[in-house]
């Protein structure tokens, strides 16, 4: 039994200079435009997932040490610099 892969067509609008760069990139990498955009989207989603994971870890650590706002970061940074200069 073979599985059927169903693809959907999506239209996007690009400025002419970005389209030209994408075409050059696709040609250089011997890819179709569809392959190029699929790969770009995959990479974007991986980076976004990694970024969200990093944010979650750093927010949790920040909360654990009492950082709740940018003002807390500034205050702690000032305290650190003052301690180093003593």
Gaussian input, Z-matrix of N, CA and C with variables (Angstrom, degrees):
# hf/3-21g

backbone

0 1
 N
 C     1     B1
 C     2     B2     1     A1
 N     3     B3     2     A2     1     D1
 C     4     B4     3     A3     2     D2
 C     5     B5     4     A4     3     D3
 N     6     B6     5     A5     4     D4
 C     7     B7     6     A6     5     D5
 C     8     B8     7     A7     6     D6
 N     9     B9     8     A8     7     D7
 C    10    B10     9     A9     8     D8
 C    11    B11    10    A10     9     D9
 N    12    B12    11    A11    10    D10
 C    13    B13    12    A12    11    D11
 C    14    B14    13    A13    12    D12
 N    15    B15    14    A14    13    D13
 C    16    B16    15    A15    14    D14
 C    17    B17    16    A16    15    D15
 N    18    B18    17    A17    16    D16
 C    19    B19    18    A18    17    D17
 C    20    B20    19    A19    18    D18
 N    21    B21    20    A20    19    D19
 C    22    B22    21    A21    20    D20
 C    23    B23    22    A22    21    D21
 N    24    B24    23    A23    22    D22
 C    25    B25    24    A24    23    D23
 C    26    B26    25    A25    24    D24
 N    27    B27    26    A26    25    D25
 C    28    B28    27    A27    26    D26
 C    29    B29    28    A28    27    D27
 N    30    B30    29    A29    28    D28
 C    31    B31    30    A30    29    D29
 C    32    B32    31    A31    30    D30
 N    33    B33    32    A32    31    D31
 C    34    B34    33    A33    32    D32
 C    35    B35    34    A34    33    D33
 N    36    B36    35    A35    34    D34
 C    37    B37    36    A36    35    D35
 C    38    B38    37    A37    36    D36
 N    39    B39    38    A38    37    D37
 C    40    B40    39    A39    38    D38
 C    41    B41    40    A40    39    D39
 N    42    B42    41    A41    40    D40
 C    43    B43    42    A42    41    D41
 C    44    B44    43    A43    42    D42
 N    45    B45    44    A44    43    D43
 C    46    B46    45    A45    44    D44
 C    47    B47    46    A46    45    D45
 N    48    B48    47    A47    46    D46
 C    49    B49    48    A48    47    D47
 C    50    B50    49    A49    48    D48
 N    51    B51    50    A50    49    D49
 C    52    B52    51    A51    50    D50
 C    53    B53    52    A52    51    D51
 N    54    B54    53    A53    52    D52
 C    55    B55    54    A54    53    D53
 C    56    B56    55    A55    54    D54
 N    57    B57    56    A56    55    D55
 C    58    B58    57    A57    56    D56
 C    59    B59    58    A58    57    D57
 N    60    B60    59    A59    58    D58
 C    61    B61    60    A60    59    D59
 C    62    B62    61    A61    60    D60
 N    63    B63    62    A62    61    D61
 C    64    B64    63    A63    62    D62
 C    65    B65    64    A64    63    D63
 N    66    B66    65    A65    64    D64
 C    67    B67    66    A66    65    D65
 C    68    B68    67    A67    66    D66
 N    69    B69    68    A68    67    D67
 C    70    B70    69    A69    68    D68
 C    71    B71    70    A70    69    D69
 N    72    B72    71    A71    70    D70
 C    73    B73    72    A72    71    D71
 C    74    B74    73    A73    72    D72
 N    75    B75    74    A74    73    D73
 C    76    B76    75    A75    74    D74
 C    77    B77    76    A76    75    D75
 N    78    B78    77    A77    76    D76
 C    79    B79    78    A78    77    D77
 C    80    B80    79    A79    78    D78
 N    81    B81    80    A80    79    D79
 C    82    B82    81    A81    80    D80
 C    83    B83    82    A82    81    D81
 N    84    B84    83    A83    82    D82
 C    85    B85    84    A84    83    D83
 C    86    B86    85    A85    84    D84
 N    87    B87    86    A86    85    D85
 C    88    B88    87    A87    86    D86
 C    89    B89    88    A88    87    D87
 N    90    B90    89    A89    88    D88
 C    91    B91    90    A90    89    D89
 C    92    B92    91    A91    90    D90
 N    93    B93    92    A92    91    D91
 C    94    B94    93    A93    92    D92
 C    95    B95    94    A94    93    D93
 N    96    B96    95    A95    94    D94
 C    97    B97    96    A96    95    D95
 C    98    B98    97    A97    96    D96
 N    99    B99    98    A98    97    D97
 C   100   B100    99    A99    98    D98
 C   101   B101   100   A100    99    D99
 N   102   B102   101   A101   100   D100
 C   103   B103   102   A102   101   D101
 C   104   B104   103   A103   102   D102
 N   105   B105   104   A104   103   D103
 C   106   B106   105   A105   104   D104
 C   107   B107   106   A106   105   D105
 N   108   B108   107   A107   106   D106
 C   109   B109   108   A108   107   D107
 C   110   B110   109   A109   108   D108
 N   111   B111   110   A110   109   D109
 C   112   B112   111   A111   110   D110
 C   113   B113   112   A112   111   D111
 N   114   B114   113   A113   112   D112
 C   115   B115   114   A114   113   D113
 C   116   B116   115   A115   114   D114
 N   117   B117   116   A116   115   D115
 C   118   B118   117   A117   116   D116
 C   119   B119   118   A118   117   D117
 N   120   B120   119   A119   118   D118
 C   121   B121   120   A120   119   D119
 C   122   B122   121   A121   120   D120
 N   123   B123   122   A122   121   D121
 C   124   B124   123   A123   122   D122
 C   125   B125   124   A124   123   D123
 N   126   B126   125   A125   124   D124
 C   127   B127   126   A126   125   D125
 C   128   B128   127   A127   126   D126
 N   129   B129   128   A128   127   D127
 C   130   B130   129   A129   128   D128
 C   131   B131   130   A130   129   D129
 N   132   B132   131   A131   130   D130
 C   133   B133   132   A132   131   D131
 C   134   B134   133   A133   132   D132
 N   135   B135   134   A134   133   D133
 C   136   B136   135   A135   134   D134
 C   137   B137   136   A136   135   D135
 N   138   B138   137   A137   136   D136
 C   139   B139   138   A138   137   D137
 C   140   B140   139   A139   138   D138
 N   141   B141   140   A140   139   D139
 C   142   B142   141   A141   140   D140
 C   143   B143   142   A142   141   D141
 N   144   B144   143   A143   142   D142
 C   145   B145   144   A144   143   D143
 C   146   B146   145   A145   144   D144
 N   147   B147   146   A146   145   D145
 C   148   B148   147   A147   146   D146
 C   149   B149   148   A148   147   D147
 N   150   B150   149   A149   148   D148
 C   151   B151   150   A150   149   D149
 C   152   B152   151   A151   150   D150
 N   153   B153   152   A152   151   D151
 C   154   B154   153   A153   152   D152
 C   155   B155   154   A154   153   D153
 N   156   B156   155   A155   154   D154
 C   157   B157   156   A156   155   D155
 C   158   B158   157   A157   156   D156
 N   159   B159   158   A158   157   D157
 C   160   B160   159   A159   158   D158
 C   161   B161   160   A160   159   D159
 N   162   B162   161   A161   160   D160
 C   163   B163   162   A162   161   D161
 C   164   B164   163   A163   162   D162
 N   165   B165   164   A164   163   D163
 C   166   B166   165   A165   164   D164
 C   167   B167   166   A166   165   D165
 N   168   B168   167   A167   166   D166
 C   169   B169   168   A168   167   D167
 C   170   B170   169   A169   168   D168
 N   171   B171   170   A170   169   D169
 C   172   B172   171   A171   170   D170
 C   173   B173   172   A172   171   D171
 N   174   B174   173   A173   172   D172
 C   175   B175   174   A174   173   D173
 C   176   B176   175   A175   174   D174
 N   177   B177   176   A176   175   D175
 C   178   B178   177   A177   176   D176
 C   179   B179   178   A178   177   D177
 N   180   B180   179   A179   178   D178
 C   181   B181   180   A180   179   D179
 C   182   B182   181   A181   180   D180
 N   183   B183   182   A182   181   D181
 C   184   B184   183   A183   182   D182
 C   185   B185   184   A184   183   D183
 N   186   B186   185   A185   184   D184
 C   187   B187   186   A186   185   D185
 C   188   B188   187   A187   186   D186
 N   189   B189   188   A188   187   D187
 C   190   B190   189   A189   188   D188
 C   191   B191   190   A190   189   D189
 N   192   B192   191   A191   190   D190
 C   193   B193   192   A192   191   D191
 C   194   B194   193   A193   192   D192
 N   195   B195   194   A194   193   D193
 C   196   B196   195   A195   194   D194
 C   197   B197   196   A196   195   D195
 N   198   B198   197   A197   196   D196
 C   199   B199   198   A198   197   D197
 C   200   B200   199   A199   198   D198
 N   201   B201   200   A200   199   D199
 C   202   B202   201   A201   200   D200
 C   203   B203   202   A202   201   D201
 N   204   B204   203   A203   202   D202
 C   205   B205   204   A204   203   D203
 C   206   B206   205   A205   204   D204
 N   207   B207   206   A206   205   D205
 C   208   B208   207   A207   206   D206
 C   209   B209   208   A208   207   D207
 N   210   B210   209   A209   208   D208
 C   211   B211   210   A210   209   D209
 C   212   B212   211   A211   210   D210
 N   213   B213   212   A212   211   D211
 C   214   B214   213   A213   212   D212
 C   215   B215   214   A214   213   D213
 N   216   B216   215   A215   214   D214
 C   217   B217   216   A216   215   D215
 C   218   B218   217   A217   216   D216
 N   219   B219   218   A218   217   D217
 C   220   B220   219   A219   218   D218
 C   221   B221   220   A220   219   D219
 N   222   B222   221   A221   220   D220
 C   223   B223   222   A222   221   D221
 C   224   B224   223   A223   222   D222
 N   225   B225   224   A224   223   D223
 C   226   B226   225   A225   224   D224
 C   227   B227   226   A226   225   D225
 N   228   B228   227   A227   226   D226
 C   229   B229   228   A228   227   D227
 C   230   B230   229   A229   228   D228
 N   231   B231   230   A230   229   D229
 C   232   B232   231   A231   230   D230
 C   233   B233   232   A232   231   D231
 N   234   B234   233   A233   232   D232
 C   235   B235   234   A234   233   D233
 C   236   B236   235   A235   234   D234
 N   237   B237   236   A236   235   D235
 C   238   B238   237   A237   236   D236
 C   239   B239   238   A238   237   D237
 N   240   B240   239   A239   238   D238
 C   241   B241   240   A240   239   D239
 C   242   B242   241   A241   240   D240
 N   243   B243   242   A242   241   D241
 C   244   B244   243   A243   242   D242
 C   245   B245   244   A244   243   D243
 N   246   B246   245   A245   244   D244
 C   247   B247   246   A246   245   D245
 C   248   B248   247   A247   246   D246
 N   249   B249   248   A248   247   D247
 C   250   B250   249   A249   248   D248
 C   251   B251   250   A250   249   D249
 N   252   B252   251   A251   250   D250
 C   253   B253   252   A252   251   D251
 C   254   B254   253   A253   252   D252
 N   255   B255   254   A254   253   D253
 C   256   B256   255   A255   254   D254
 C   257   B257   256   A256   255   D255

   B1=1.4491
   B2=1.5286
   B3=1.2934
   B4=1.4595
   B5=1.5120
   B6=1.3304
   B7=1.4645
   B8=1.5179
   B9=1.3042
   B10=1.4575
   B11=1.5064
   B12=1.2822
   B13=1.4566
   B14=1.5216
   B15=1.2993
   B16=1.4602
   B17=1.5139
   B18=1.3051
   B19=1.4614
   B20=1.5186
   B21=1.2954
   B22=1.4603
   B23=1.5228
   B24=1.2930
   B25=1.4562
   B26=1.5171
   B27=1.3296
   B28=1.4515
   B29=1.5227
   B30=1.3083
   B31=1.4633
   B32=1.5193
   B33=1.3195
   B34=1.4605
   B35=1.5182
   B36=1.2937
   B37=1.4583
   B38=1.5188
   B39=1.3166
   B40=1.4618
   B41=1.5216
   B42=1.3244
   B43=1.4649
   B44=1.5318
   B45=1.3161
   B46=1.4682
   B47=1.5296
   B48=1.3379
   B49=1.4679
   B50=1.5259
   B51=1.3281
   B52=1.4590
   B53=1.5258
   B54=1.3187
   B55=1.4583
   B56=1.5233
   B57=1.3212
   B58=1.4616
   B59=1.5276
   B60=1.3246
   B61=1.4767
   B62=1.5272
   B63=1.3261
   B64=1.4635
   B65=1.5273
   B66=1.3126
   B67=1.4670
   B68=1.5255
   B69=1.3151
   B70=1.4684
   B71=1.5297
   B72=1.3265
   B73=1.4631
   B74=1.5268
   B75=1.3167
   B76=1.4655
   B77=1.5274
   B78=1.3052
   B79=1.4647
   B80=1.5300
   B81=1.3164
   B82=1.4661
   B83=1.5303
   B84=1.3276
   B85=1.4632
   B86=1.5320
   B87=1.3312
   B88=1.4677
   B89=1.5278
   B90=1.3367
   B91=1.4639
   B92=1.5237
   B93=1.3011
   B94=1.4547
   B95=1.5275
   B96=1.3191
   B97=1.4621
   B98=1.5282
   B99=1.3170
   B100=1.4608
   B101=1.5238
   B102=1.3185
   B103=1.4644
   B104=1.5223
   B105=1.3254
   B106=1.4612
   B107=1.5288
   B108=1.3239
   B109=1.4569
   B110=1.5297
   B111=1.3306
   B112=1.4684
   B113=1.5232
   B114=1.3308
   B115=1.4601
   B116=1.5293
   B117=1.3148
   B118=1.4682
   B119=1.5295
   B120=1.3263
   B121=1.4594
   B122=1.5265
   B123=1.3418
   B124=1.4686
   B125=1.5257
   B126=1.3273
   B127=1.4638
   B128=1.5271
   B129=1.3034
   B130=1.4647
   B131=1.5218
   B132=1.3231
   B133=1.4572
   B134=1.5286
   B135=1.3124
   B136=1.4680
   B137=1.5248
   B138=1.3168
   B139=1.4655
   B140=1.5251
   B141=1.3195
   B142=1.4594
   B143=1.5284
   B144=1.3265
   B145=1.4644
   B146=1.5291
   B147=1.3331
   B148=1.4634
   B149=1.5237
   B150=1.3420
   B151=1.4642
   B152=1.5271
   B153=1.3299
   B154=1.4582
   B155=1.5274
   B156=1.3183
   B157=1.4581
   B158=1.5283
   B159=1.3284
   B160=1.4683
   B161=1.5232
   B162=1.3219
   B163=1.4662
   B164=1.5238
   B165=1.3065
   B166=1.4626
   B167=1.5197
   B168=1.3451
   B169=1.4715
   B170=1.5177
   B171=1.3396
   B172=1.4641
   B173=1.5217
   B174=1.3281
   B175=1.4738
   B176=1.5194
   B177=1.3249
   B178=1.4668
   B179=1.5224
   B180=1.3259
   B181=1.4686
   B182=1.5282
   B183=1.3184
   B184=1.4606
   B185=1.5207
   B186=1.3076
   B187=1.4612
   B188=1.5312
   B189=1.3270
   B190=1.4621
   B191=1.5301
   B192=1.3435
   B193=1.4692
   B194=1.5266
   B195=1.3214
   B196=1.4560
   B197=1.5147
   B198=1.3136
   B199=1.4651
   B200=1.5228
   B201=1.3279
   B202=1.4590
   B203=1.5281
   B204=1.3473
   B205=1.4663
   B206=1.5253
   B207=1.3238
   B208=1.4677
   B209=1.5176
   B210=1.3333
   B211=1.4699
   B212=1.5318
   B213=1.3321
   B214=1.4633
   B215=1.5192
   B216=1.3114
   B217=1.4691
   B218=1.5206
   B219=1.3299
   B220=1.4691
   B221=1.5256
   B222=1.3282
   B223=1.4671
   B224=1.5221
   B225=1.3263
   B226=1.4590
   B227=1.5274
   B228=1.3146
   B229=1.4624
   B230=1.5272
   B231=1.3248
   B232=1.4699
   B233=1.5242
   B234=1.3342
   B235=1.4649
   B236=1.5272
   B237=1.3244
   B238=1.4604
   B239=1.5230
   B240=1.3314
   B241=1.4681
   B242=1.5361
   B243=1.3191
   B244=1.4690
   B245=1.5226
   B246=1.3206
   B247=1.4685
   B248=1.5162
   B249=1.3068
   B250=1.4814
   B251=1.5076
   B252=1.3171
   B253=1.4689
   B254=1.5296
   B255=1.3255
   B256=1.4755
   B257=1.4952
   A1=108.62
   A2=117.38
   A3=121.76
   A4=109.92
   A5=114.70
   A6=117.64
   A7=108.84
   A8=115.44
   A9=120.99
   A10=109.70
   A11=116.18
   A12=120.51
   A13=107.75
   A14=115.00
   A15=119.58
   A16=108.17
   A17=116.23
   A18=121.68
   A19=109.00
   A20=114.68
   A21=121.19
   A22=107.88
   A23=116.26
   A24=122.09
   A25=108.75
   A26=115.18
   A27=122.00
   A28=107.94
   A29=116.48
   A30=120.57
   A31=108.62
   A32=116.29
   A33=120.70
   A34=108.64
   A35=115.64
   A36=121.65
   A37=108.35
   A38=116.24
   A39=121.62
   A40=109.56
   A41=116.88
   A42=118.83
   A43=108.47
   A44=117.78
   A45=120.62
   A46=114.02
   A47=117.82
   A48=119.09
   A49=111.52
   A50=117.99
   A51=120.76
   A52=110.49
   A53=116.97
   A54=120.90
   A55=110.29
   A56=116.80
   A57=120.57
   A58=110.64
   A59=116.73
   A60=120.32
   A61=110.35
   A62=117.01
   A63=120.52
   A64=110.64
   A65=117.04
   A66=120.68
   A67=110.88
   A68=116.48
   A69=120.89
   A70=110.01
   A71=116.10
   A72=121.05
   A73=110.64
   A74=117.13
   A75=121.02
   A76=110.95
   A77=116.35
   A78=120.27
   A79=110.64
   A80=116.23
   A81=121.19
   A82=110.92
   A83=116.45
   A84=121.09
   A85=112.75
   A86=116.59
   A87=122.27
   A88=110.74
   A89=115.51
   A90=122.48
   A91=109.17
   A92=114.51
   A93=118.05
   A94=106.90
   A95=116.51
   A96=120.35
   A97=109.70
   A98=117.25
   A99=120.36
   A100=110.78
   A101=117.22
   A102=120.30
   A103=111.02
   A104=115.92
   A105=120.61
   A106=110.96
   A107=117.20
   A108=120.32
   A109=112.14
   A110=117.57
   A111=119.32
   A112=110.17
   A113=116.56
   A114=120.41
   A115=111.23
   A116=117.07
   A117=120.54
   A118=110.11
   A119=116.82
   A120=120.68
   A121=111.06
   A122=116.47
   A123=119.56
   A124=110.61
   A125=116.56
   A126=121.14
   A127=111.02
   A128=116.86
   A129=121.49
   A130=110.54
   A131=116.23
   A132=120.33
   A133=111.24
   A134=118.22
   A135=121.26
   A136=109.58
   A137=116.88
   A138=120.04
   A139=110.63
   A140=117.38
   A141=120.48
   A142=110.45
   A143=116.79
   A144=120.71
   A145=110.06
   A146=117.14
   A147=121.08
   A148=110.53
   A149=116.73
   A150=121.39
   A151=110.26
   A152=116.94
   A153=120.57
   A154=111.14
   A155=116.50
   A156=120.84
   A157=110.34
   A158=116.66
   A159=120.92
   A160=110.72
   A161=117.03
   A162=120.13
   A163=111.50
   A164=116.54
   A165=120.54
   A166=111.79
   A167=115.82
   A168=119.63
   A169=111.28
   A170=117.73
   A171=119.52
   A172=111.52
   A173=117.31
   A174=119.24
   A175=110.95
   A176=116.15
   A177=119.97
   A178=110.21
   A179=116.71
   A180=120.03
   A181=110.18
   A182=116.80
   A183=121.05
   A184=111.70
   A185=116.29
   A186=119.98
   A187=110.43
   A188=116.72
   A189=120.47
   A190=111.89
   A191=116.92
   A192=119.71
   A193=112.05
   A194=116.49
   A195=120.49
   A196=116.66
   A197=117.98
   A198=121.22
   A199=108.17
   A200=115.45
   A201=120.28
   A202=112.25
   A203=116.23
   A204=119.23
   A205=109.40
   A206=115.16
   A207=119.65
   A208=111.21
   A209=115.88
   A210=119.90
   A211=110.20
   A212=116.98
   A213=120.70
   A214=111.08
   A215=116.57
   A216=120.77
   A217=109.85
   A218=117.15
   A219=121.18
   A220=110.88
   A221=116.26
   A222=120.75
   A223=110.77
   A224=117.05
   A225=120.66
   A226=111.50
   A227=115.83
   A228=120.22
   A229=110.40
   A230=117.01
   A231=121.26
   A232=110.71
   A233=116.64
   A234=120.93
   A235=110.90
   A236=116.65
   A237=121.20
   A238=110.80
   A239=116.87
   A240=120.71
   A241=111.21
   A242=116.20
   A243=119.49
   A244=110.42
   A245=117.41
   A246=120.58
   A247=110.73
   A248=118.03
   A249=121.63
   A250=112.01
   A251=117.25
   A252=120.00
   A253=112.71
   A254=117.14
   A255=119.94
   A256=111.60
   D1=124.10
   D2=179.64
   D3=-100.42
   D4=143.46
   D5=177.24
   D6=-89.77
   D7=142.01
   D8=179.00
   D9=-92.45
   D10=130.40
   D11=176.78
   D12=-97.86
   D13=123.59
   D14=-179.19
   D15=-111.26
   D16=123.65
   D17=178.46
   D18=-107.88
   D19=148.02
   D20=176.89
   D21=-111.56
   D22=146.55
   D23=178.12
   D24=-91.79
   D25=134.66
   D26=179.65
   D27=-125.98
   D28=134.39
   D29=176.11
   D30=-99.77
   D31=135.50
   D32=175.29
   D33=-128.99
   D34=156.50
   D35=178.71
   D36=-111.95
   D37=128.43
   D38=179.38
   D39=-126.53
   D40=145.77
   D41=171.46
   D42=-64.70
   D43=150.15
   D44=-176.25
   D45=-53.77
   D46=-39.53
   D47=-178.25
   D48=-67.62
   D49=-36.88
   D50=178.63
   D51=-71.02
   D52=-38.16
   D53=176.70
   D54=-60.94
   D55=-44.72
   D56=179.67
   D57=-61.48
   D58=-43.48
   D59=178.77
   D60=-62.45
   D61=-41.29
   D62=178.91
   D63=-64.52
   D64=-41.44
   D65=179.37
   D66=-63.89
   D67=-42.76
   D68=178.76
   D69=-63.29
   D70=-43.82
   D71=179.54
   D72=-62.70
   D73=-47.22
   D74=179.53
   D75=-59.79
   D76=-43.46
   D77=-179.91
   D78=-65.23
   D79=-43.95
   D80=-179.28
   D81=-61.74
   D82=-36.54
   D83=-177.67
   D84=-93.64
   D85=4.79
   D86=-179.90
   D87=55.10
   D88=47.73
   D89=178.45
   D90=-121.43
   D91=159.05
   D92=169.70
   D93=-81.12
   D94=165.76
   D95=176.61
   D96=-62.32
   D97=-37.88
   D98=178.74
   D99=-61.84
   D100=-45.04
   D101=178.62
   D102=-61.80
   D103=-41.78
   D104=-179.80
   D105=-61.49
   D106=-47.25
   D107=-178.34
   D108=-70.87
   D109=-34.73
   D110=175.92
   D111=-62.17
   D112=-45.46
   D113=179.84
   D114=-65.21
   D115=-41.03
   D116=178.50
   D117=-61.09
   D118=-42.04
   D119=179.57
   D120=-66.41
   D121=-41.71
   D122=176.93
   D123=-58.75
   D124=-47.54
   D125=-179.39
   D126=-62.21
   D127=-41.86
   D128=178.45
   D129=-60.08
   D130=-44.80
   D131=-177.79
   D132=-67.72
   D133=-37.10
   D134=176.63
   D135=-65.10
   D136=-46.78
   D137=-179.92
   D138=-62.97
   D139=-40.83
   D140=179.75
   D141=-64.64
   D142=-42.00
   D143=178.42
   D144=-63.76
   D145=-43.62
   D146=178.13
   D147=-63.20
   D148=-41.78
   D149=179.76
   D150=-63.56
   D151=-45.09
   D152=179.51
   D153=-62.62
   D154=-38.10
   D155=177.90
   D156=-65.10
   D157=-44.41
   D158=177.85
   D159=-61.92
   D160=-44.78
   D161=178.17
   D162=-59.58
   D163=-42.94
   D164=179.43
   D165=-60.81
   D166=-44.66
   D167=179.85
   D168=-66.16
   D169=-43.57
   D170=-177.34
   D171=-71.49
   D172=-34.70
   D173=176.23
   D174=-64.65
   D175=-42.42
   D176=179.16
   D177=-62.84
   D178=-43.31
   D179=178.70
   D180=-65.73
   D181=-42.57
   D182=178.71
   D183=-58.96
   D184=-45.43
   D185=178.85
   D186=-63.31
   D187=-37.49
   D188=-179.46
   D189=-63.87
   D190=-28.83
   D191=-179.87
   D192=-103.87
   D193=10.57
   D194=173.11
   D195=92.28
   D196=16.02
   D197=178.02
   D198=-92.30
   D199=112.80
   D200=-178.87
   D201=-118.61
   D202=-12.71
   D203=-176.84
   D204=-152.42
   D205=171.02
   D206=175.69
   D207=-64.32
   D208=-31.27
   D209=177.29
   D210=-61.77
   D211=-37.88
   D212=176.42
   D213=-63.46
   D214=-40.53
   D215=178.49
   D216=-62.77
   D217=-46.41
   D218=178.60
   D219=-60.20
   D220=-46.28
   D221=-179.60
   D222=-60.44
   D223=-46.23
   D224=-179.10
   D225=-66.58
   D226=-36.54
   D227=177.03
   D228=-64.29
   D229=-44.31
   D230=177.93
   D231=-62.16
   D232=-42.52
   D233=179.05
   D234=-62.85
   D235=-41.49
   D236=179.66
   D237=-63.60
   D238=-46.12
   D239=179.29
   D240=-62.90
   D241=-41.00
   D242=179.70
   D243=-64.60
   D244=-40.00
   D245=179.53
   D246=-66.30
   D247=-36.17
   D248=-179.72
   D249=-70.66
   D250=-30.32
   D251=-175.28
   D252=-84.85
   D253=-5.84
   D254=179.64
   D255=-73.93

